[in-house]
Amino acid sequence: MFHLQKRLEQSERWDASKRLTLQDAKELLKDRFSQLDFEAAKKDVIPFLADTSELELWNQAFFQAITENLTASTPMEQERTR
């Protein structure tokens, strides 16, 4: 979360005086997904994909649903899983 917070601060999307939580990150993502033009996003990535069939899943509901499953771990937890 630390790295994400620093990048959000750098892009002026997060107040440096507040600590970013997982729930905050999920809310930021959900907000962004509610504003995104998914048809335009699909067109942007098509040239880079061999199989475009998975793009059929791309919509606001799909990305908001998978956002709920996001988890965060500390660097120590990441080391233990390697």
Residue, then its C-alpha position, 0 to 999 in steps of 0.5 A: m500500500f505504501h508504494l501505491q500511496k506514494r504514486l497516488e500522491q505523486s499524481e496528486r490523487w491522494d492527500a499525503s497527510k492521510r494513510l491510504t488503506l485497502q478500503d480507500a484504494k478499492e473506493l478509488l478504483k470503483d470510482r474510476f471504473s464508474q467513469l471509464d469508457f470501456e469501449a474506448a479502453k477495449k479499442d486501445v488494447i486490441p492491437f496488443l492482444a492475440d485473443t480478444s475474446e476476454l475483452e467481452l468481460w470488460n465492463q463496470a460491473f466486472f471490474q467493480a466485482i473483482t476489486e472486492n477481492l483485492t488484498a494487500s500484504t506487507p513486504m514481510e508477508q511477501e517475503r514469506t510466500r517466496 
